[in-house]
């Protein structure tokens, strides 16, 4: 039933008929009432400390060393290839 006034207004616009001014005033009043009531909503409760409070307690800042676990990646002398192959080949038990 609610969609009928909107549908009839849309049909009136398409047919070129005039829309009753009270219809437009009613829509404008409804929009104004919703906007005005939006200002009456209570503020959301703050969770945690207020960020604007300069006396609020905060966690201490810790400095983390950037190169704490540094490992040199400089080229090393190559090992013999048979030893490299034995090191990376899975032990299958067969020979």
Secondary structure, 3 states (H helix, E strand, C coil): CHHHHHHHHHHHHHHCCCCCHHHHHHHHHHHHHHHHHHCCCCCCCCCCCCCCCCCCCCCCCCCCCCCCCCCCCCCCCCCCHHHHHHHHCCCCCCC
